[in-house]
Amino acid sequence: MAKGKKMKSHRGACKRLKLTGSGKIQRHKAYKSHILTKKTPKRKQGLRKSTVLTSADHKRMLRSMAK
């Protein structure tokens, strides 16, 4: 009896994204890696926090995380 193949998870997505208990996907904000001198401390403080992925990308990212 032939079995279907399992979908492999995208390892880069798994390292960057986190699934919450309620099923939402958390991600880190961009623009915090370089050229930080011209950005205000308030702006950089806001970029520290993680945010929830939009509903438009949710299904696609769940598929790439193989969940």
MARBA-653528 format. One record per atom (N, C-alpha, C): residue number from 1; residue in three letters; atom name; z negated, x, y. Coordinates in pm, whole numbers, plus 50000, padded with zeros to 5 digits. Layout:
[NUM; 'ALA'; 'CA'; [Z; X; Y]];
...
This chain:
[1; 'MET'; 'N'; [50000; 50083; 49882]];
[1; 'MET'; 'CA'; [50000; 50000; 50000]];
[1; 'MET'; 'C'; [50000; 50088; 50125]];
[2; 'ALA'; 'N'; [50100; 50070; 50210]];
[2; 'ALA'; 'CA'; [50113; 50152; 50330]];
[2; 'ALA'; 'C'; [50022; 50102; 50441]];
[3; 'LYS'; 'N'; [49957; 50195; 50507]];
[3; 'LYS'; 'CA'; [49870; 50160; 50618]];
[3; 'LYS'; 'C'; [49938; 50197; 50749]];
[4; 'GLY'; 'N'; [49909; 50121; 50854]];
[4; 'GLY'; 'CA'; [49963; 50152; 50986]];
[4; 'GLY'; 'C'; [49894; 50274; 51044]];
[5; 'LYS'; 'N'; [49962; 50341; 51134]];
[5; 'LYS'; 'CA'; [49903; 50461; 51194]];
[5; 'LYS'; 'C'; [49807; 50422; 51304]];
[6; 'LYS'; 'N'; [49702; 50499; 51318]];
[6; 'LYS'; 'CA'; [49606; 50477; 51425]];
[6; 'LYS'; 'C'; [49660; 50539; 51553]];
[7; 'MET'; 'N'; [49624; 50476; 51664]];
[7; 'MET'; 'CA'; [49667; 50528; 51793]];
[7; 'MET'; 'C'; [49574; 50642; 51834]];
[8; 'LYS'; 'N'; [49633; 50754; 51874]];
[8; 'LYS'; 'CA'; [49552; 50868; 51918]];
[8; 'LYS'; 'C'; [49509; 50845; 52063]];
[9; 'SER'; 'N'; [49387; 50886; 52093]];
[9; 'SER'; 'CA'; [49338; 50871; 52230]];
[9; 'SER'; 'C'; [49388; 50988; 52313]];
[10; 'HIS'; 'N'; [49416; 50958; 52440]];
[10; 'HIS'; 'CA'; [49460; 51062; 52534]];
[10; 'HIS'; 'C'; [49336; 51139; 52576]];
[11; 'ARG'; 'N'; [49327; 51264; 52533]];
[11; 'ARG'; 'CA'; [49205; 51340; 52553]];
[11; 'ARG'; 'C'; [49173; 51363; 52701]];
[12; 'GLY'; 'N'; [49276; 51377; 52784]];
[12; 'GLY'; 'CA'; [49253; 51394; 52927]];
[12; 'GLY'; 'C'; [49190; 51271; 52989]];
[13; 'ALA'; 'N'; [49237; 51153; 52946]];
[13; 'ALA'; 'CA'; [49182; 51027; 52997]];
[13; 'ALA'; 'C'; [49038; 51010; 52951]];
[14; 'CYS'; 'N'; [49009; 51047; 52828]];
[14; 'CYS'; 'CA'; [48873; 51032; 52775]];
[14; 'CYS'; 'C'; [48774; 51122; 52849]];
[15; 'LYS'; 'N'; [48820; 51238; 52894]];
[15; 'LYS'; 'CA'; [48732; 51330; 52966]];
[15; 'LYS'; 'C'; [48710; 51285; 53110]];
[16; 'ARG'; 'N'; [48806; 51214; 53168]];
[16; 'ARG'; 'CA'; [48797; 51175; 53308]];
[16; 'ARG'; 'C'; [48739; 51036; 53330]];
[17; 'LEU'; 'N'; [48751; 50948; 53232]];
[17; 'LEU'; 'CA'; [48709; 50809; 53249]];
[17; 'LEU'; 'C'; [48591; 50778; 53157]];
[18; 'LYS'; 'N'; [48509; 50681; 53201]];
[18; 'LYS'; 'CA'; [48392; 50644; 53124]];
[18; 'LYS'; 'C'; [48387; 50492; 53114]];
[19; 'LEU'; 'N'; [48362; 50442; 52995]];
[19; 'LEU'; 'CA'; [48352; 50298; 52973]];
[19; 'LEU'; 'C'; [48208; 50254; 52994]];
[20; 'THR'; 'N'; [48186; 50153; 53079]];
[20; 'THR'; 'CA'; [48051; 50103; 53105]];
[20; 'THR'; 'C'; [48011; 50003; 52997]];
[21; 'GLY'; 'N'; [47888; 49961; 53001]];
[21; 'GLY'; 'CA'; [47838; 49866; 52903]];
[21; 'GLY'; 'C'; [47904; 49730; 52912]];
[22; 'SER'; 'N'; [47944; 49692; 53034]];
[22; 'SER'; 'CA'; [48007; 49561; 53053]];
[22; 'SER'; 'C'; [48158; 49565; 53027]];
[23; 'GLY'; 'N'; [48211; 49683; 52993]];
[23; 'GLY'; 'CA'; [48353; 49694; 52959]];
[23; 'GLY'; 'C'; [48441; 49742; 53073]];
[24; 'LYS'; 'N'; [48382; 49772; 53187]];
[24; 'LYS'; 'CA'; [48461; 49825; 53299]];
[24; 'LYS'; 'C'; [48482; 49975; 53280]];
[25; 'ILE'; 'N'; [48581; 50030; 53350]];
[25; 'ILE'; 'CA'; [48609; 50174; 53340]];
[25; 'ILE'; 'C'; [48573; 50240; 53472]];
[26; 'GLN'; 'N'; [48489; 50344; 53464]];
[26; 'GLN'; 'CA'; [48451; 50419; 53583]];
[26; 'GLN'; 'C'; [48538; 50543; 53596]];
[27; 'ARG'; 'N'; [48569; 50579; 53721]];
[27; 'ARG'; 'CA'; [48646; 50699; 53749]];
[27; 'ARG'; 'C'; [48587; 50769; 53870]];
[28; 'HIS'; 'N'; [48621; 50897; 53884]];
[28; 'HIS'; 'CA'; [48578; 50972; 54001]];
[28; 'HIS'; 'C'; [48683; 50959; 54110]];
[29; 'LYS'; 'N'; [48639; 50970; 54234]];
[29; 'LYS'; 'CA'; [48731; 50958; 54347]];
[29; 'LYS'; 'C'; [48807; 51089; 54370]];
[30; 'ALA'; 'N'; [48926; 51077; 54426]];
[30; 'ALA'; 'CA'; [49011; 51192; 54453]];
[30; 'ALA'; 'C'; [48977; 51253; 54590]];
[31; 'TYR'; 'N'; [49047; 51361; 54625]];
[31; 'TYR'; 'CA'; [49036; 51428; 54756]];
[31; 'TYR'; 'C'; [48903; 51500; 54777]];
[32; 'LYS'; 'N'; [48842; 51552; 54672]];
[32; 'LYS'; 'CA'; [48715; 51621; 54686]];
[32; 'LYS'; 'C'; [48721; 51763; 54630]];
[33; 'SER'; 'N'; [48841; 51816; 54608]];
[33; 'SER'; 'CA'; [48850; 51947; 54542]];
[33; 'SER'; 'C'; [48876; 52063; 54639]];
[34; 'HIS'; 'N'; [48954; 52041; 54744]];
[34; 'HIS'; 'CA'; [48983; 52150; 54838]];
[34; 'HIS'; 'C'; [49013; 52094; 54976]];
[35; 'ILE'; 'N'; [49026; 52185; 55074]];
[35; 'ILE'; 'CA'; [49043; 52150; 55217]];
[35; 'ILE'; 'C'; [48929; 52057; 55260]];
[36; 'LEU'; 'N'; [48806; 52104; 55237]];
[36; 'LEU'; 'CA'; [48690; 52021; 55267]];
[36; 'LEU'; 'C'; [48634; 52045; 55407]];
[37; 'THR'; 'N'; [48682; 52149; 55475]];
[37; 'THR'; 'CA'; [48626; 52181; 55607]];
[37; 'THR'; 'C'; [48662; 52077; 55711]];
[38; 'LYS'; 'N'; [48779; 52018; 55702]];
[38; 'LYS'; 'CA'; [48819; 51918; 55801]];
[38; 'LYS'; 'C'; [48767; 51778; 55770]];
[39; 'LYS'; 'N'; [48710; 51759; 55652]];
[39; 'LYS'; 'CA'; [48656; 51628; 55616]];
[39; 'LYS'; 'C'; [48510; 51620; 55659]];
[40; 'THR'; 'N'; [48473; 51506; 55713]];
[40; 'THR'; 'CA'; [48337; 51489; 55764]];
[40; 'THR'; 'C'; [48238; 51478; 55648]];
[41; 'PRO'; 'N'; [48110; 51515; 55673]];
[41; 'PRO'; 'CA'; [48010; 51503; 55567]];
[41; 'PRO'; 'C'; [47996; 51360; 55514]];
[42; 'LYS'; 'N'; [48012; 51263; 55603]];
[42; 'LYS'; 'CA'; [48002; 51123; 55562]];
[42; 'LYS'; 'C'; [48115; 51087; 55465]];
[43; 'ARG'; 'N'; [48234; 51139; 55493]];
[43; 'ARG'; 'CA'; [48350; 51113; 55406]];
[43; 'ARG'; 'C'; [48332; 51179; 55270]];
[44; 'LYS'; 'N'; [48284; 51303; 55271]];
[44; 'LYS'; 'CA'; [48262; 51375; 55146]];
[44; 'LYS'; 'C'; [48150; 51311; 55064]];
[45; 'GLN'; 'N'; [48049; 51256; 55131]];
[45; 'GLN'; 'CA'; [47939; 51188; 55062]];
[45; 'GLN'; 'C'; [47991; 51065; 54989]];
[46; 'GLY'; 'N'; [48084; 50993; 55051]];
[46; 'GLY'; 'CA'; [48143; 50875; 54988]];
[46; 'GLY'; 'C'; [48230; 50910; 54870]];
[47; 'LEU'; 'N'; [48290; 51028; 54874]];
[47; 'LEU'; 'CA'; [48377; 51072; 54765]];
[47; 'LEU'; 'C'; [48298; 51119; 54643]];
[48; 'ARG'; 'N'; [48168; 51145; 54661]];
[48; 'ARG'; 'CA'; [48085; 51188; 54550]];
[48; 'ARG'; 'C'; [48065; 51079; 54447]];
[49; 'LYS'; 'N'; [48054; 50957; 54495]];
[49; 'LYS'; 'CA'; [48022; 50844; 54406]];
[49; 'LYS'; 'C'; [48142; 50806; 54321]];
[50; 'SER'; 'N'; [48113; 50759; 54200]];
[50; 'SER'; 'CA'; [48222; 50712; 54114]];
[50; 'SER'; 'C'; [48250; 50566; 54147]];
[51; 'THR'; 'N'; [48369; 50520; 54109]];
[51; 'THR'; 'CA'; [48409; 50383; 54139]];
[51; 'THR'; 'C'; [48470; 50320; 54015]];
[52; 'VAL'; 'N'; [48486; 50189; 54019]];
[52; 'VAL'; 'CA'; [48542; 50115; 53905]];
[52; 'VAL'; 'C'; [48694; 50114; 53917]];
[53; 'LEU'; 'N'; [48759; 50130; 53805]];
[53; 'LEU'; 'CA'; [48905; 50128; 53800]];
[53; 'LEU'; 'C'; [48957; 49988; 53832]];
[54; 'THR'; 'N'; [49072; 49978; 53898]];
[54; 'THR'; 'CA'; [49128; 49849; 53935]];
[54; 'THR'; 'C'; [49176; 49773; 53811]];
[55; 'SER'; 'N'; [49185; 49643; 53826]];
[55; 'SER'; 'CA'; [49227; 49559; 53713]];
[55; 'SER'; 'C'; [49372; 49584; 53675]];
[56; 'ALA'; 'N'; [49453; 49632; 53770]];
[56; 'ALA'; 'CA'; [49594; 49660; 53742]];
[56; 'ALA'; 'C'; [49610; 49775; 53642]];
[57; 'ASP'; 'N'; [49518; 49872; 53647]];
[57; 'ASP'; 'CA'; [49526; 49988; 53558]];
[57; 'ASP'; 'C'; [49438; 49975; 53434]];
[58; 'HIS'; 'N'; [49352; 49875; 53431]];
[58; 'HIS'; 'CA'; [49251; 49863; 53326]];
[58; 'HIS'; 'C'; [49310; 49859; 53185]];
[59; 'LYS'; 'N'; [49407; 49772; 53163]];
[59; 'LYS'; 'CA'; [49465; 49754; 53030]];
[59; 'LYS'; 'C'; [49535; 49882; 52982]];
[60; 'ARG'; 'N'; [49608; 49944; 53073]];
[60; 'ARG'; 'CA'; [49682; 50067; 53039]];
[60; 'ARG'; 'C'; [49588; 50181; 53004]];
[61; 'MET'; 'N'; [49480; 50195; 53079]];
[61; 'MET'; 'CA'; [49385; 50302; 53053]];
[61; 'MET'; 'C'; [49305; 50278; 52925]];
[62; 'LEU'; 'N'; [49274; 50152; 52895]];
[62; 'LEU'; 'CA'; [49206; 50122; 52769]];
[62; 'LEU'; 'C'; [49294; 50162; 52650]];
[63; 'ARG'; 'N'; [49424; 50138; 52665]];
[63; 'ARG'; 'CA'; [49518; 50173; 52559]];
[63; 'ARG'; 'C'; [49526; 50323; 52543]];
[64; 'SER'; 'N'; [49526; 50398; 52654]];
[64; 'SER'; 'CA'; [49535; 50544; 52644]];
[64; 'SER'; 'C'; [49403; 50604; 52593]];
[65; 'MET'; 'N'; [49292; 50533; 52615]];
[65; 'MET'; 'CA'; [49165; 50579; 52560]];
[65; 'MET'; 'C'; [49147; 50533; 52416]];
[66; 'ALA'; 'N'; [49239; 50453; 52367]];
[66; 'ALA'; 'CA'; [49241; 50400; 52229]];
[66; 'ALA'; 'C'; [49112; 50324; 52198]];
[67; 'LYS'; 'N'; [49074; 50234; 52288]];
[67; 'LYS'; 'CA'; [48954; 50152; 52270]];
[67; 'LYS'; 'C'; [48994; 50009; 52239]];
